[in-house]
Amino acid sequence: MAGELILIVEDNEKNRKLERDIRRFHGYRTIESETAEEGIRLAQATPPALVLMDIQLPGMDGIEALHQLRADPRTRAIAVIAVTASVMTRDRQKTMAAGFDGYQAKPIEVVAAVRHAVGHAAQADPP
């Protein structure tokens, strides 16, 4: 389903632009943040269908941001996919054990993962 809102939390401008361009090309709306702290505020104010969360961010990292999103009743049900350059098996296991709904390595092609996560969230929370 296209048209859903996706929050992109990514500190690298080029990566953020790539994420935005891919999502918009496929019909999704996007909002963006360069920091985890701002991303949490955006998710609370305008809950997206999905958050694409970079793990290595300045200040709070993506794993701590996920924990804060899950602790808040306003944001706990939002699907969150980790997007990271850390592709070692141990990194992936640690990231998924933190409670992310998915994991994508950079460089990315996550159209199918986005569709799956957004569709899953829509099925779990009917209008």
C-alpha positions as CSV (number, residue, x, y, z in Angstrom):
1,M,0.0,0.0,0.0
2,A,1.5,3.3,-1.0
3,G,0.7,6.6,0.5
4,E,1.7,5.7,4.1
5,L,4.0,8.0,6.0
6,I,7.6,6.8,6.6
7,L,9.9,8.4,9.1
8,I,13.6,8.3,8.0
9,V,16.1,8.7,10.8
10,E,19.5,9.1,9.2
11,D,22.4,11.5,9.9
12,N,24.0,11.2,6.5
13,E,22.4,13.6,4.0
14,K,23.2,11.5,0.9
15,N,21.7,8.4,2.5
16,R,18.7,10.3,3.7
17,K,18.1,11.6,0.2
18,L,18.5,8.1,-1.3
19,E,16.0,6.7,1.3
20,R,13.5,9.6,0.6
21,D,13.8,9.3,-3.2
22,I,13.2,5.5,-3.2
23,R,10.2,5.8,-0.8
24,R,8.6,8.7,-2.8
25,F,9.2,6.9,-6.1
26,H,7.1,4.1,-4.7
27,G,4.4,6.4,-3.5
28,Y,5.1,6.7,0.2
29,R,5.2,10.0,2.0
30,T,8.2,10.8,4.1
31,I,9.4,12.9,7.0
32,E,13.0,13.0,8.0
33,S,15.3,13.4,11.0
34,E,19.1,13.7,11.4
35,T,19.0,12.6,15.1
36,A,17.3,9.9,17.1
37,E,16.0,12.5,19.6
38,E,14.3,14.5,16.8
39,G,13.0,11.2,15.2
40,I,11.4,10.2,18.5
41,R,9.7,13.6,18.7
42,L,8.4,13.4,15.1
43,A,7.1,9.9,15.7
44,Q,5.2,11.1,18.8
45,A,3.8,14.1,17.0
46,T,2.9,12.5,13.7
47,P,3.0,8.7,14.1
48,P,4.3,7.1,10.8
49,A,3.4,3.7,9.5
50,L,7.1,2.8,9.6
51,V,10.5,4.2,10.9
52,L,13.7,3.5,9.0
53,M,16.2,3.9,11.8
54,D,20.0,4.3,11.3
55,I,21.9,2.6,14.1
56,Q,25.0,4.8,14.3
57,L,23.7,8.3,15.0
58,P,25.2,11.3,16.8
59,G,24.0,11.4,20.4
60,M,21.5,8.7,21.0
61,D,22.0,5.6,18.9
62,G,19.2,3.8,17.0
63,I,19.0,1.0,19.5
64,E,18.3,3.3,22.4
65,A,15.8,5.3,20.2
66,L,14.0,2.0,19.5
67,H,13.8,1.3,23.2
68,Q,12.3,4.7,23.8
69,L,9.8,4.3,21.0
70,R,8.7,0.9,22.4
71,A,8.4,2.3,25.9
72,D,5.9,5.0,24.8
73,P,2.3,3.9,24.3
74,R,2.0,6.5,21.5
75,T,4.8,4.9,19.4
76,R,5.2,1.3,20.7
77,A,3.2,-0.3,17.8
78,I,5.1,1.5,15.0
79,A,7.2,-0.9,12.9
80,V,10.9,0.0,13.0
81,I,13.5,-1.3,10.6
82,A,17.2,-1.0,11.4
83,V,19.2,0.4,8.5
84,T,23.0,0.1,9.1
85,A,26.3,-0.3,7.4
86,S,27.2,-2.9,10.1
87,V,26.7,-6.2,8.2
88,M,28.6,-8.7,10.3
89,T,26.5,-11.6,11.5
90,R,27.1,-10.6,15.2
91,D,25.9,-7.0,14.4
92,R,22.8,-8.3,12.8
93,Q,22.0,-10.6,15.6
94,K,22.5,-7.9,18.2
95,T,20.3,-5.5,16.2
96,M,17.5,-8.0,15.8
97,A,17.7,-9.0,19.5
98,A,17.1,-5.4,20.4
99,G,13.6,-5.7,19.0
100,F,13.6,-4.2,15.5
101,D,11.0,-5.4,13.0
102,G,13.6,-5.8,10.3
103,Y,17.2,-5.2,9.3
104,Q,18.6,-3.7,6.1
105,A,22.2,-3.3,5.3
106,K,23.5,-0.2,3.5
107,P,23.6,0.3,0.6
108,I,20.0,-0.6,0.6
109,E,17.1,-1.9,-1.5
110,V,14.3,-2.1,1.0
111,V,11.2,-1.6,-1.1
112,A,10.0,-5.2,-0.3
113,A,10.8,-4.8,3.4
114,V,8.9,-1.5,3.6
115,R,5.9,-3.0,1.8
116,H,5.9,-5.9,4.2
117,A,6.3,-3.8,7.4
118,V,3.7,-1.3,6.4
119,G,1.3,-4.0,5.3
120,H,1.9,-5.9,8.6
121,A,1.3,-2.7,10.6
122,A,-1.9,-2.0,8.7
123,Q,-3.2,-5.5,9.3
124,A,-2.5,-5.3,13.0
125,D,-4.2,-2.0,13.5
126,P,-7.3,-1.8,11.3
127,P,-9.0,1.6,10.9
